[in-house]
Amino acid sequence: MEEQRFMKKMAGRIAASLAVCMTALLLQAQTPLQAANVKDGVTFEELNEDSVFLKQSQARICTLTASTMMLRRAAMLSGDEDWDEITESSVRKTAWVEGTGLKWNFSSAGFSVTQKSLSSKKELISMLEKHPEGIVIYNTSKPHAILITDYTDGVFYCSDPSNAAPKGRYPVANASISVESASRCWYVKTPTGLTIAPDGRLVNEFRYTVGNLEYMIVDAEEKTAACVGIAESAKSARIPKTVKIDGITYRVVKVAERAFAENTELSAVRIGANVVAVETEAFYNCINLRRVIIESARLKKIGENAFGGISQKASILVGEEQVEQYTNLLSMSAMPKSAVVKAGQ
């Protein structure tokens, strides 16, 4: 009996050791991106810790203080460990006009902020879905601004910069102004695209809208970007050679995975001269896509199903010297057999 207990205990220890080893091996097998996704991100609780929020240092700068809190939260979401270095003083340099107040449009800490009129609770709820960093609302009749942090279980939560109000996050009922009284708001215009992952962590997927297309930065140092989709309904799209984001010019080198997938409106697309990769299912099931112009002479990759399900009558126009090479690349993309690849721009 004692021998059986000993053997059972040893088997348990061996199993535990194997589990630890397997976990370590799995972590080592992760790609850098997978590891980053586990490591990066901010929980809802972290985003709403008292240390994130501020009180205005003097009277009549509530819009500045509320915007500073919004930018601190945006920086946290972007993975900036130095978010707490965003202060009233640092934001004031580019956002504030003495004797006038907060600018309607300004850039600070790598973010672009703009303002708009606010018409209803419904509109504010819709904006919060896209802006987990929060929205600054302003009451013009009783001049004061607060940061709306979230809308949870039917309740608006906020942080009020007034020194007469509590510190931290709490229901807007405890703030100096109400949602109903607000007629104007400030929000982060770019970058956008922050989402809450299934595990409750906030993930950085910044998207920048330029014209009618959306982009993500691939490599900030190399100044490269990817086209990740279309921002508004359109029958045609022109993926440019370069795109300017916050005053910096980036080369557009990719059409991202499923960037235009299932878009039944799209009938024509022009792919710019710097694109080197059209990723998996980039134009999958764009059933009305009949005209594709590839300006790039440096295309190296066309992913699986990149052009699967496009129009049977599609024409893909490429440079004369690229016809043979691109025909071979396109043969792996599930392009309809009846589609034509030919020279022409």
N, C-alpha and C positions, 0 to 999 in steps of 0.2 A: 504493500500500500504506500509506504513512504517513498519507494522507488518510483511509483507511478506519479505521485505528487511532484517529485523532483523533475521527472521527465516533462510533465505538463508545464511546470514553471519555466524550464529551459526553452521549451517550444514557444512559449509566449514571448520570452525575451528575444529569441531569434526572429520571430515575426515582427516585433516592434522595430528591431534593428534594420530589418529588410525594408520596412515601410519608410524609415528615415532616409535610408540610402536611395530608395526609389524616388522620394520627394526631391532630394538633392539633385538626382540625375535629371528629373523633369524640369527643374528650375534652370539647370545648366543648358538644357536643350531648347529653352525658349529663345526666340529671336530677340534682338534688342528692343524691337517695338513692343513685343508681348511683355517683356520685363518692365518696360517703361509704363505700360498701361496698368500694371499691378502696382507700381511704385508711385506713379504720379496721380494727380487728382486731389480733390478736396471734399471731405464729407460735408453734409449739410450742417452738422453740429460745429465743425471747425469754421465754416463760413460765417456762423452766427455767434461765435464767442464774443464776450464783452470787449475783449481787447481790440477787436476789429473796428468798433464803433467809436465815434468822437463827439465831443461837445464843442460848440463854437467858442473861440477864444475871445471874441468881442461881439458887440451887438451888430446886427444888420449884415451878417455874412453867412446866414443860414444856408443859402443856395451853394456857397462855396464849400462849407463843411459837409453838407449832404452829398455833394458831388464827389468830394474827397473820399467819403465812405464808400460810395459806389465804385470808384476807381480802385480802392484797396481790395474790394471783393473781386473785381474783374481781374486784378493782378494775381490774386490767389488762384483763381480759376485757370489762369494761363500758366501756372506753375512757377510763378516768381516768388522765390523764398524771401526776397527783400520787400515784400508788399508793405511792410510797416514803415518803410522809408517814404512812402507816399503820405504827405502831410498837407495841412492847409497852406503852409508856406511854399511848398514845392509846386502845388497845383496853382496857387495864386499867380505865379510868374507868367503863366500863359492863359489863364482862364478869367482873370479879374481885371476890370477897368475901374480905377478909383473914381468915386463920385457917381458911377453908373451901376456897377454890379457885375454879376456873372455874364460872360459873353454867351450869345446864343449858340455859337459854334466855336469849339476850341479843341486843341490836342494837348494831351499831358500823359506822361508815363507810358507812352507808346500806344495810347488809345485816342480815338477820335470821338468827341461827344457833340451831340446836336440836340436841338429842342424842337418841340411841336406843340400845338394846342391839343388839349385832352378833352374828349367829348363825353365819355361815359365810363362807368365801372367795367362794362364789358370790354371796352377798348384796352383798359389798363390790365385786365386779366390776360387778354390776348398778348399784350406786350411782355408781361412777366413770364409767359411760357417760353419766350425767345430770349429773355434776359435774366438769367438767374442771379446776375450781379445786382439786380434791383433797378428801380426807376425813381428818379427824383421828381416829386410833384410839388407844385407851387400854387398857393392861394393868392391871387392878386388883390382881392378886396380886403383881406387881412394878411398883409405881406408876411409870408412865412413859408419855408420849404422843409420837407422831411424826405427821408429815403424809404420808399416802400420796398421791403426786402423780399416778400413772397405772398402768395395767396394759397393758404393751406386749409383744407376742410371747410371751405366757405368763409374764411376769415382773412382779411388783409392784415399783414404784420409789417412793422416799420421800425425805424430808429429815428428819433427826433433829436436834432442837434441843440435844441433849446436847453439851457441849463436848468430850466424850471421843470423839465420832463425827466422821466427815468432814463438811465443809461441802458444800452443793450437793445435786444429785439423783443417786441411785445405787440399786442393787438393795437391797431390804429385808433381804437376807441380811447386809448390812453394818451394820444398825441395831442399837439397843440392845434392841429387842423384835421379835417376829415377828408376822405377821398372825394366825397360829393362836392366839397368846396373848391377843389383844385381845377384850374382851367388850363394849366400849362405843365409841361414836363421836360426833363432832360434825360437822355439815355445814351448808352454807348453805341455809336453807329458802326464803327469798325474797331477791331475785328468782331465777327459774330459767329454763331454756331455752337455755343456751349450747350451741352446736353447732359442729362443725368443718366448715368449708366444703370443697368439692372441691379448692380450690387449697391446702389445708393451713392456711388462716388461720382463727382462731377468730372467730366472728361473734356479736355480741350480739343475741339475740332473747329478751329476758327475758319470761317468762310468770309471771303470778301466779295461783295457785289460790285462789279464794274460794268457799266452798260447793262446788257441783259444776261450776262453770264456770271457765274460764281467761281471763285478761285481759292486755292489753299497754297500757302508757301511751302515748297518742297525743301529748299535749303536757303536759309537767310544769308549765309556767307557767300554762297555761289550765286545768289540772287536768281533763283529759279522757282517757278510756280507751276501748278497743275490746274487745268480747267476741270472743275468737279460737277458742273451742271449748269442748268439754265434757270435764271431767277424769275422769269416771267414768260407767259405763253407767247410763242413766236413760231412762225413757219420756217425761219432760217436762222442760222447761227454762224458767226465768223469767229473762230478761235484765232486770236491775233498772234503775231510774232512775239510781242512783248505786252506787258500790262503794268500800269502804274498803280501802286498801292501805297497810300500814305506818303506820296511824294517820291517813292523809290521805284525804279524801273526793274521789273523781273522778266526774265526770259520764260516763255510758256513752253515747257518741255514735255508735258504729258497731258493726255486726256484720261482722266482717272477712271477707275473701275466703276461701271454702271453710271457714268456721269449723265448720260442722256437716255438710259434704258427705259423702255416702255413709253417713250414720248411719242404719242400718235399725231401730234401737231407738226412735228419737224419733217420738212420735205427737202431741205437743202442745208448742207454744212460745208464750210471751208476750214481746213485744218492748216494752221500757220506754219511758217518756215522753220521754226525752232523745235517743233515736236519730234521727239525721238521714240516715243512709245504711246500706243493706243491700247489701253489696258483691257482686261477681260470684261466682256459684255458692255463695253462703253456705249455702243449704239444698239444694244440688243432689243429686238422687237419694236424698233422704230418703223412701223409697218408702212408709213408713207414717205420714208426717206428714199428719194429717187436720184438725188444728185450729191455726190461727195467729191470735193476738190481737195487734193492733198498737195499743198504747196511745198511741204518739207522734202528736201532731197537727202535727209539724214535719218529717216525713219528706220529703226532697228527692230522694233517689236510691235506686232499686232496680236493682242491676246485672244484667247479662246472665246468664241462666240461674240467677238467684238462687233461684227456686222451681221450676226445671225438674226434672221427674221425681218430684215429690211425689205423694201419693195422688190418684187421679182423683176421689175423693169429698171432697176438702179443702174446708173452709170457712175463709175469711179474714175475720175480724171487725175492723172499724175504727170510728172515731167517725162519727156520723151526718153530720157536715159534711164528712168526708173521703172519703165513698164514691166520688164521681165522680173526684176527683183521684187517689185511690189505685188505682182501677180502671184508669186510664190508665197509671200507673206500673207496675202489675203486668202489664199487657199486654206489656211489654218484658222480662219476667222468665222467659218460657217456662213460665209457670204452666199447668197442664192446662186445656183449654177447658171441661171439665166442672166445674172448681172454681168455688166461689161466693164473691163478695165482697159482704158485706152489713154493715149497721150492727149493732153489738152488742159488748159488752165482757165 
